[in-house]
Amino acid sequence: MRILVVCSAFYPDNYHINQIVQDLAARGHTVKVLTGQPDYATGTVPPEYKWLRKYHDFYGPVEVWRAPIIARHSGAVMRFFSYLSFIVTGGWLALFKKWPEFDLIYVWGVSPVTMAIPAIILKKRYKKPLFFYCLDLWPESMKAFKVGEKNPVFKMVRILCKWIYKQFDQVAVTSKPFIDYIHTVNGYPLEKMVYLPQYGADQYLQKNLTAQDNGTVDLLFAGNIGFVQDVDKIIEATTLIKDLPGFQVHIVGDGSARKQFEALAKERNLGNKLVFHGRVPLTQMDDFYKLADACLLTLDGSSKIGETLPVKMQGYMAAGKPVLAAVNGAGKEVIEESGCGLAVSAGDVKGLARIMKEFISNPAQYDACGQKGREYFKAHFTKEKYLKKLEHLLTEVTK
């Protein structure tokens, strides 16, 4: 197939789509990308990409065009203008640039859903099918910015979301709870949706990451540290059990809420019971997984956003680690179905503290959880399974 990928986020920013386009190309497809300038890692556009430098570029065998954007910097206002700029400049390229021939448009749908507008323009201009891979819920995600359903802005965005979804020929979702939400809120037909979970880090399956006995029970949270990730619940739960000897919590990653959560940990006098390690290279994650006796997963449950299945869950399972979680929806379902760990409801600080204490007191009791997680991963979350299903769906939508 000749696939035109539209995504606002792409290499050198670190996203799954980088590997997906390479894998599709390796399987014989011609893949081209319309994206924005990179700005996720630092909030600014790197100098080598400014002023239309690398406007036309190659990422391995994949041809890339980059629409100029306003960098996100920090804060909701700048992020809004960053999102808007991709709609405008990406839309302009979609409308006026002469594109090489393609069979379909594949949208890798990170937030916000409005980033699909350039793809919709391409669909209408070239009369090609439009496939949307939904990684986030809209308009629900606006609640993360404290914009409630009664807010006029939320109501306007909901109308826009319905129009956007109406343009898609098929939607694949990363979490099963998305299906009901998208159908109910955006009016998208159930029969045109399919479940396609993200694949996890297959490389961990081939490694022995068994934690060595160092006299301490080590619990690991790895990934983005934003308010949606509910890391404050880990801090509060650790506070409730901080007098328990022989354990340490490790927070690896970075994000918009990191400084605030670090201040909260200091305020709770957690000392070395809870350590923030910051962002680390992917090559160093092996060391943290070898350190970890179990992994922690939390998500805010105040909205439907918390019902997603975060990709870090697959990483935990592939590494063979028991999972201790305070989550709702798909995350909780997978833990209970696979038997890979213990789960309480999102936001249940006392419940999270209880299962952390249970694990710390007798980690050997949960040795089988890690292997169960790996087996479930092999059955559902490998890259090969993902790519085969994706190829099938893209082939079908072209028909």
HUCORLIN-V730315 format. One record per residue. N is the residue number from 1. PSI is psi in degrees with one decimal (NA if undefined). OMEGA is omega in degrees with one decimal (none if undefined). D_CENTER is the distance of its C-alpha to the mean C-alpha in Angstrom with 1 decimal. Layout:
# HUCORLIN-V730315
n & psi & omega & d_center
N & PSI & OMEGA & D_CENTER
N & PSI & OMEGA & D_CENTER
This chain:
# HUCORLIN-V730315
n & psi & omega & d_center
1 & 157.4 & 172.1 & 26.4
2 & 110.6 & -169.8 & 26.0
3 & 126.7 & 173.0 & 22.5
4 & 113.4 & -178.2 & 21.6
5 & 131.2 & 174.5 & 17.9
6 & 121.4 & 178.5 & 17.0
7 & 136.2 & -177.7 & 13.9
8 & -19.3 & -177.1 & 14.1
9 & 132.6 & -177.0 & 12.1
10 & 173.4 & 178.9 & 13.5
11 & 139.9 & 10.4 & 15.4
12 & -1.6 & 171.4 & 16.5
13 & 147.6 & -171.2 & 13.2
14 & 97.6 & 178.8 & 11.0
15 & 156.1 & 179.0 & 8.5
16 & -33.7 & -175.1 & 8.6
17 & -27.6 & 178.3 & 10.9
18 & -47.5 & -178.9 & 13.5
19 & -34.4 & -178.2 & 14.2
20 & -45.7 & -178.6 & 14.1
21 & -35.6 & 177.4 & 16.8
22 & -42.4 & -179.0 & 18.8
23 & -40.5 & 177.9 & 18.9
24 & -40.0 & 177.9 & 20.0
25 & -39.5 & -179.9 & 22.6
26 & -22.8 & 179.5 & 23.7
27 & 11.6 & 171.7 & 24.3
28 & 1.9 & -179.6 & 26.7
29 & 151.7 & 173.3 & 25.0
30 & 119.1 & -174.4 & 25.5
31 & 130.2 & 174.6 & 22.3
32 & 152.6 & -171.5 & 22.4
33 & 133.0 & 165.8 & 19.7
34 & 120.1 & -176.4 & 20.1
35 & -176.1 & 175.8 & 17.7
36 & 176.4 & 174.7 & 18.2
37 & 147.5 & -179.3 & 19.4
38 & 137.4 & 177.8 & 17.0
39 & 4.9 & -171.8 & 16.7
40 & -42.7 & -171.7 & 13.4
41 & -41.3 & -173.8 & 14.8
42 & -10.1 & -175.6 & 18.0
43 & -0.8 & 177.9 & 17.9
44 & 157.7 & 176.8 & 20.7
45 & 125.2 & 178.9 & 21.4
46 & 146.4 & -177.0 & 23.0
47 & -36.2 & -176.7 & 26.7
48 & -8.1 & 178.8 & 26.6
49 & -7.6 & -177.2 & 24.6
50 & 160.1 & 174.2 & 26.5
51 & 44.2 & 176.0 & 29.3
52 & 14.5 & 170.4 & 28.1
53 & 139.3 & -177.5 & 28.3
54 & 29.4 & 174.5 & 26.4
55 & -43.0 & 175.9 & 26.2
56 & 120.5 & -169.0 & 26.9
57 & 174.3 & 174.2 & 25.5
58 & 138.8 & 173.0 & 24.6
59 & 91.3 & -169.9 & 21.7
60 & -129.7 & 179.7 & 23.6
61 & -0.2 & -173.7 & 25.1
62 & 124.8 & 178.5 & 22.7
63 & 135.4 & -171.5 & 24.3
64 & 135.7 & 169.7 & 22.3
65 & 132.5 & -175.8 & 23.4
66 & 120.6 & 175.5 & 21.9
67 & 134.8 & 177.3 & 22.7
68 & 141.9 & -178.6 & 23.8
69 & 165.7 & 167.9 & 21.8
70 & 122.4 & -176.6 & 22.5
71 & 150.1 & -174.6 & 20.4
72 & -26.0 & -177.8 & 18.2
73 & -114.2 & 177.6 & 20.2
74 & 153.5 & 178.7 & 19.6
75 & 155.2 & -174.2 & 20.1
76 & -35.1 & -176.7 & 19.3
77 & -47.9 & -179.6 & 22.3
78 & -34.9 & 178.4 & 21.4
79 & -38.4 & 177.6 & 17.8
80 & -46.6 & -179.0 & 19.5
81 & -31.5 & 176.2 & 21.9
82 & -46.9 & 177.8 & 19.3
83 & -44.5 & -178.7 & 17.6
84 & -38.5 & -177.2 & 21.2
85 & -36.1 & 178.3 & 22.3
86 & -37.2 & 176.8 & 19.9
87 & -43.9 & -175.9 & 21.3
88 & -54.2 & -175.3 & 24.8
89 & -39.1 & 176.0 & 24.8
90 & -38.8 & 177.4 & 22.5
91 & -37.6 & 179.0 & 24.7
92 & -44.6 & 178.0 & 27.8
93 & -41.5 & 179.7 & 26.9
94 & -34.1 & -175.0 & 26.1
95 & -35.6 & -170.0 & 29.4
96 & -23.6 & 179.2 & 31.8
97 & 143.0 & 174.5 & 30.7
98 & 112.3 & -175.0 & 32.2
99 & 145.2 & 172.8 & 29.4
100 & 157.8 & -178.1 & 30.2
101 & 140.9 & 177.7 & 30.6
102 & 159.4 & -177.2 & 27.5
103 & -29.8 & 179.9 & 27.2
104 & 166.4 & 178.2 & 24.0
105 & 129.1 & 179.5 & 21.1
106 & 114.7 & 179.2 & 17.5
107 & 121.9 & 174.9 & 15.0
108 & 100.9 & -160.3 & 11.4
109 & 73.6 & 169.2 & 10.4
110 & 172.1 & -180.0 & 8.1
111 & 147.9 & -9.6 & 10.0
112 & 165.9 & -178.0 & 12.9
113 & -19.0 & 178.3 & 14.2
114 & -16.9 & 177.4 & 17.3
115 & -9.9 & 176.9 & 16.0
116 & -8.7 & -176.0 & 17.3
117 & -43.7 & 174.5 & 20.8
118 & -35.1 & 178.3 & 21.8
119 & -36.3 & 177.8 & 20.9
120 & -38.9 & 176.5 & 23.1
121 & -43.5 & 178.5 & 25.9
122 & -40.7 & 179.1 & 25.7
123 & -47.8 & -176.1 & 26.0
124 & -33.8 & -178.4 & 29.0
125 & -41.3 & -174.5 & 30.6
126 & -2.1 & 178.2 & 30.4
127 & 47.6 & -179.8 & 30.4
128 & 151.7 & -179.9 & 27.6
129 & 151.6 & -175.2 & 25.1
130 & 116.6 & -180.0 & 21.6
131 & 130.1 & -176.7 & 18.7
132 & 124.3 & 175.9 & 15.4
133 & 107.8 & -169.5 & 12.1
134 & 113.9 & 178.4 & 10.4
135 & -6.0 & -178.0 & 6.7
136 & 153.2 & -176.1 & 8.0
137 & 125.6 & 173.4 & 11.5
138 & 140.3 & 9.8 & 14.4
139 & 4.6 & -175.2 & 16.8
140 & -35.2 & -176.4 & 15.5
141 & -17.4 & 177.7 & 13.0
142 & -23.7 & -179.9 & 16.2
143 & -23.7 & 176.5 & 17.1
144 & -21.4 & 177.2 & 14.8
145 & 19.0 & 177.6 & 17.4
146 & 30.6 & 174.9 & 20.2
147 & 104.6 & -175.5 & 21.2
148 & 171.9 & -175.5 & 22.6
149 & -24.0 & 179.8 & 23.7
150 & -11.7 & 179.5 & 27.3
151 & 132.8 & 179.2 & 26.5
152 & -34.4 & 179.0 & 28.0
153 & -42.5 & 178.6 & 25.0
154 & -43.2 & -178.7 & 22.7
155 & -40.1 & 179.0 & 25.4
156 & -42.1 & -179.9 & 25.6
157 & -34.9 & 178.4 & 21.9
158 & -40.8 & 177.2 & 22.1
159 & -42.4 & 179.0 & 24.9
160 & -41.5 & 179.6 & 23.1
161 & -40.7 & 178.1 & 20.1
162 & -42.4 & 179.3 & 22.7
163 & -42.9 & -179.6 & 24.3
164 & -48.1 & -178.4 & 21.1
165 & -30.0 & 179.7 & 20.2
166 & -21.6 & -176.6 & 23.9
167 & -15.0 & -174.6 & 23.6
168 & 137.0 & 176.9 & 21.2
169 & -29.1 & 173.2 & 23.1
170 & 148.0 & 178.3 & 20.4
171 & 127.2 & 171.2 & 16.9
172 & 138.0 & -176.5 & 14.6
173 & 149.9 & -178.2 & 12.1
174 & -16.9 & -179.8 & 9.3
175 & 137.6 & -176.7 & 11.0
176 & -37.9 & 178.9 & 14.8
177 & -19.1 & 178.0 & 15.3
178 & -33.8 & -172.5 & 13.9
179 & -49.8 & -179.0 & 17.1
180 & -40.7 & -179.2 & 19.5
181 & -49.2 & -177.1 & 18.0
182 & -36.2 & 177.6 & 17.9
183 & -46.8 & -175.1 & 21.4
184 & -45.7 & -172.8 & 22.8
185 & -41.6 & -175.9 & 21.6
186 & -1.8 & 175.1 & 21.3
187 & 24.6 & -177.8 & 24.0
188 & 137.2 & -175.0 & 22.3
189 & 136.3 & 179.7 & 24.3
190 & -38.3 & -174.6 & 23.2
191 & -11.0 & 179.8 & 24.8
192 & 11.0 & 177.7 & 22.6
193 & 149.6 & 179.7 & 19.3
194 & 149.2 & -179.6 & 18.0
195 & 122.4 & 177.8 & 15.4
196 & 87.9 & -178.1 & 13.5
197 & 150.1 & 175.6 & 10.8
198 & 150.2 & 175.6 & 8.6
199 & 159.3 & -178.5 & 11.0
200 & -170.6 & -175.7 & 11.0
201 & 87.7 & -177.2 & 13.1
202 & -30.7 & -174.0 & 16.4
203 & -25.4 & -179.5 & 18.4
204 & -21.1 & -179.8 & 18.4
205 & -29.7 & -174.9 & 20.4
206 & 1.0 & -173.9 & 23.3
207 & 147.4 & 172.5 & 23.5
208 & 102.4 & -177.2 & 25.5
209 & 23.8 & 179.8 & 23.3
210 & 130.8 & -179.1 & 25.7
211 & 134.5 & 176.8 & 26.1
212 & 148.4 & -179.7 & 29.6
213 & 106.5 & 178.4 & 31.9
214 & 13.7 & 179.1 & 32.1
215 & -1.7 & -179.6 & 33.6
216 & 141.1 & 172.1 & 30.5
217 & 116.0 & -174.5 & 27.7
218 & 127.9 & 179.3 & 24.5
219 & 133.7 & -172.6 & 21.2
220 & 130.8 & 165.4 & 18.0
221 & 126.4 & -179.0 & 14.8
222 & 134.8 & 175.8 & 12.4
223 & -164.0 & -178.8 & 9.4
224 & 139.4 & 180.0 & 8.8
225 & 82.4 & 176.1 & 12.0
226 & -178.9 & -179.0 & 12.0
227 & -30.8 & 178.6 & 14.0
228 & -30.4 & -177.7 & 11.4
229 & -8.5 & 170.8 & 10.8
230 & 33.9 & -178.8 & 14.6
231 & -23.3 & 176.9 & 15.7
232 & -27.6 & 178.1 & 19.1
233 & -33.3 & 174.7 & 19.6
234 & -41.7 & 179.3 & 19.6
235 & -45.2 & -179.5 & 22.1
236 & -40.0 & 179.0 & 24.2
237 & -39.6 & 177.6 & 24.3
238 & -36.5 & 177.6 & 25.3
239 & -39.1 & -178.1 & 28.0
240 & -24.6 & -176.9 & 29.4
241 & 16.8 & -172.3 & 29.9
242 & -20.0 & 178.8 & 30.5
243 & -6.1 & 177.6 & 34.1
244 & 126.4 & -176.8 & 33.1
245 & 158.2 & 167.2 & 34.1
246 & 31.6 & 174.9 & 32.4
247 & 159.2 & 176.5 & 28.6
248 & 139.5 & 178.0 & 26.1
249 & 131.7 & -179.1 & 22.4
250 & 124.9 & 177.3 & 20.3
251 & 112.6 & -177.3 & 17.4
252 & 123.7 & 179.9 & 15.8
253 & -174.8 & -178.5 & 13.6
254 & 169.5 & 178.9 & 13.9
255 & 179.4 & -172.1 & 13.0
256 & -24.5 & -176.0 & 14.9
257 & 4.3 & -173.7 & 16.3
258 & -49.4 & -176.8 & 17.3
259 & -41.0 & 179.8 & 20.9
260 & -41.2 & -179.4 & 21.5
261 & -33.4 & 174.5 & 20.3
262 & -40.9 & 177.7 & 22.5
263 & -38.2 & 178.5 & 25.3
264 & -42.5 & 178.3 & 24.9
265 & -39.3 & 177.9 & 25.1
266 & -39.9 & 178.5 & 28.2
267 & -32.5 & -179.3 & 29.6
268 & 5.4 & 176.8 & 29.3
269 & 48.0 & -177.6 & 31.3
270 & -11.0 & 176.2 & 28.9
271 & -129.2 & -179.9 & 30.4
272 & 12.5 & 175.2 & 29.0
273 & -29.0 & -179.6 & 27.7
274 & 119.6 & -173.3 & 24.3
275 & 129.6 & 172.9 & 23.4
276 & 121.2 & -178.4 & 20.7
277 & -11.7 & -178.3 & 20.4
278 & -170.6 & 179.8 & 18.2
279 & 134.4 & 177.3 & 16.1
280 & 152.4 & 176.3 & 17.5
281 & 149.8 & -179.5 & 17.5
282 & -31.3 & -178.8 & 15.8
283 & -20.7 & -179.9 & 19.3
284 & -7.6 & -177.6 & 20.0
285 & -28.1 & 175.7 & 17.4
286 & -42.4 & -178.2 & 20.1
287 & -38.9 & -179.7 & 22.4
288 & -36.9 & 177.2 & 20.2
289 & -35.6 & 176.7 & 19.5
290 & -30.0 & 177.6 & 23.3
291 & -35.8 & -169.3 & 23.9
292 & 131.1 & 170.4 & 21.8
293 & -28.7 & 176.7 & 23.7
294 & 164.2 & -179.8 & 20.7
295 & 151.5 & -177.2 & 17.1
296 & 139.5 & 178.8 & 16.0
297 & 124.0 & 176.8 & 13.2
298 & 145.8 & 174.7 & 13.5
299 & 143.0 & 177.5 & 12.0
300 & 128.7 & -177.5 & 14.2
301 & 12.9 & -175.7 & 16.2
302 & -10.0 & 177.5 & 18.2
303 & 178.0 & -179.3 & 16.4
304 & -15.1 & 179.1 & 14.8
305 & -35.1 & -177.2 & 11.3
306 & -2.8 & 179.3 & 11.9
307 & 6.4 & -179.7 & 12.5
308 & 166.6 & 172.9 & 9.0
309 & 98.1 & -177.5 & 8.4
310 & 144.5 & -174.9 & 5.6
311 & -22.4 & 177.4 & 5.6
312 & -27.3 & 178.0 & 7.9
313 & -43.1 & 178.2 & 10.2
314 & -37.0 & 177.5 & 11.0
315 & -43.8 & 177.4 & 11.8
316 & -44.2 & -176.2 & 14.0
317 & -42.6 & 179.8 & 15.7
318 & -33.3 & 179.0 & 16.4
319 & -7.4 & 177.4 & 17.9
320 & 33.7 & -177.5 & 20.2
321 & 135.6 & 170.3 & 19.5
322 & 146.4 & -177.4 & 20.4
323 & 128.9 & 174.7 & 17.7
324 & 119.7 & -167.6 & 18.9
325 & 151.0 & 167.9 & 16.9
326 & 88.5 & -173.7 & 17.4
327 & 163.6 & 172.9 & 15.2
328 & -177.0 & 168.5 & 16.0
329 & -135.6 & -171.8 & 15.3
330 & -38.7 & -179.8 & 13.5
331 & -47.4 & 179.6 & 12.8
332 & -40.2 & 179.4 & 16.4
333 & -44.4 & -178.6 & 17.6
334 & -41.0 & 179.2 & 16.3
335 & -45.4 & -178.4 & 17.8
336 & -38.4 & -178.6 & 21.0
337 & -38.1 & -176.6 & 21.3
338 & -24.5 & -175.2 & 20.7
339 & 26.0 & -174.2 & 22.7
340 & 1.4 & 179.7 & 20.4
341 & -153.2 & -177.9 & 21.0
342 & 141.4 & -178.5 & 21.8
343 & 139.7 & 170.5 & 20.0
344 & 173.1 & -178.1 & 21.3
345 & 152.2 & 177.8 & 20.2
346 & 137.7 & 177.6 & 17.7
347 & -4.6 & -177.9 & 19.8
348 & 86.3 & -176.5 & 22.6
349 & -45.2 & -179.6 & 23.5
350 & -39.9 & 177.7 & 26.7
351 & -41.8 & 178.4 & 25.2
352 & -43.0 & 177.4 & 22.6
353 & -38.9 & -179.0 & 25.5
354 & -46.7 & -177.4 & 27.6
355 & -29.5 & 173.1 & 25.3
356 & -43.6 & 179.6 & 24.7
357 & -41.4 & 178.8 & 28.5
358 & -43.4 & -179.3 & 29.1
359 & -47.2 & -178.3 & 27.0
360 & -37.3 & -177.7 & 28.6
361 & -28.1 & -177.7 & 32.0
362 & 70.4 & -176.6 & 31.8
363 & -30.3 & -178.4 & 28.9
364 & -24.9 & -179.9 & 30.9
365 & -21.5 & -174.6 & 30.8
366 & 18.2 & -178.9 & 27.2
367 & -38.3 & -176.4 & 27.6
368 & -20.6 & -176.7 & 27.1
369 & -40.7 & -179.1 & 23.7
370 & -43.3 & 179.5 & 22.1
371 & -37.8 & 176.8 & 23.9
372 & -39.6 & 177.6 & 23.0
373 & -42.0 & 178.7 & 19.3
374 & -43.1 & -179.7 & 19.9
375 & -40.0 & 177.9 & 22.1
376 & -40.0 & 178.3 & 19.6
377 & -46.9 & -178.8 & 16.9
378 & -33.6 & -177.5 & 19.7
379 & -24.4 & -170.0 & 20.4
380 & -27.0 & -164.1 & 17.1
381 & 17.9 & 179.4 & 14.3
382 & 156.4 & -179.7 & 16.1
383 & -40.3 & -177.4 & 15.6
384 & -42.8 & 177.5 & 19.0
385 & -42.3 & -179.9 & 18.5
386 & -49.9 & -175.6 & 15.4
387 & -39.2 & 178.2 & 17.5
388 & -43.9 & -179.9 & 20.6
389 & -40.0 & 178.7 & 19.2
390 & -46.3 & 178.3 & 17.5
391 & -42.6 & 179.3 & 20.9
392 & -44.7 & -178.6 & 22.7
393 & -40.9 & 179.8 & 20.9
394 & -37.2 & 177.6 & 21.4
395 & -43.3 & -179.0 & 25.0
396 & -39.2 & -176.0 & 25.7
397 & -25.5 & 176.9 & 24.5
398 & -18.3 & 179.7 & 26.8
399 & NA & none & 29.6
